[in-house]
Amino acid sequence: MAHWRRRGGKGVAVVVSLAAHAAAVAVLFAAHVTPAPPEPPSVVVSLVDPPPPPPPIPAPHEGPKSPVKAPKKPPSPEKTKDQARAAPRSPLRATKAPIPKDVTPLPASPKPAPSRVMGLGESELMGAATAGSGSGGGAGGAGCDMVRLLQEGLRKNPRARASLMRAHAGTVGAGRAPLVWSGDWVRTDGEEGDGLSGLREMIMLEVAFAPAACRAEPMRGLVLISLNDGPGAARFALGGGHWRWSDLLFAKGARRGG
């Protein structure tokens, strides 16, 4: 029995010894390191600026693009103050055309001239025929009083007085009588729109519907027509020289005058 125990102990010792040697061999193999590969040779690198890109080719329907302008810097405070102190410039451009040598410049008047009051005064209207006067008014043997016929016909139409006042309010207000016909129809400066055209048409209608003997009656000098009674009445004059009432129907175009 003791003999087997000694042999068993030797076997265990052998096994332990073999295991120890195997472990040592394993440690040696694990400790063996593979050598690192050699490093590649170094390369020298130099930095160079790349060439600028080529300009873009414009499209066939587009022209070359203008270069982008840098934003303007705000003006300095000192420059702004100088500009504020400077006198403002006139927006009108000076003409470059030379002044002709044969033109004499006229100095401008410091005060504008007052507007001229047109029309005839009392001294110029002395002797003018009026309605019912019978002097040059056609109150002869033919029994026509064209001044009265014309005056009464115009007073029935308020447009006649409105037309006269619209064109000659200043003249009537000054107590003067505008001259509307003296061989031709007279138109004053500044008359626009209807002006006296409405009054002229009404006068021609009254004359055209008058009896033929009255239209053919010879007249001399001025005729004064009053469109209303009382002081400051709206009046106008027509005629001059030797004329007939039918002449008003064939008068030429309006001319400028007083």
Phi, psi and omega in degrees: 000316178294328179295318180290328178294322179293322180291321178297322181292321178296322180297319180295321182295323180294317181297316180297321180295316180296320180297321180295317178296321180297321179294322180294318179297320180296322180294321179296317178295323180291327181285345180288116184255135178287129182295140180292147180290153181293147179288143179290156180295146181288148180244133179274125182242132176243137182273126180233136178295134179289152179294150180294148180291149179293149179296147180292143180277122181291154178291160182301325183267004181240144176274176179296137182288138179286147180297146181289124180276140178289145179299139180291143178282142178297142180297150180289156180301325180294318180294323178296320179295319180296320179293324179292328180283334182295149180289141180293144180272149179286136179287349181281139179269139179285138181288144180263351181288131179289151179281128179302146183288333183275004180257123179267116181293141179257130178292141179286140179282135180296332180239129179295143180289142179295150180295138184283131178275118182273169176112175183254139178269182183297322180295326180281339181267000179295130181089357179289141180288137177236172182297125178080001182287329179074004180253101180073007182261009177086018179270040182271209184294336181289346179076020180261135171234078185297331178297314179293317180300315180292316182296314180294323178295321180286327179293335178287343182248107181297343179294334180296310180293322180297321179295319179294317182290328179294324182267333187223044180297318180294321180293315179295321179296333178275005178079019180251163183244118177295144175266115186260342179207132177213052186104324171227158176289134185259134176233126182278161177296141179088358180283119183230168177062228179294317181052231177261009181298321178296318179293320179299317180296320179294320178297316181295324179294317180297319180291320183295327181268003177283160177303149183299323180296325179288322179294327183271001183292130180289140181236162179215130176083204185265156174235133181250123180249127178250126183271354174197162182265170176095171179295144181073026182294149177281116183232156171214159182241156174209161179105194183134128181071214179255128184203171175233156180296329179294341179296334180292336182280342183238026180288155178285182180297162183297140175241158180277146178177197182263000000 
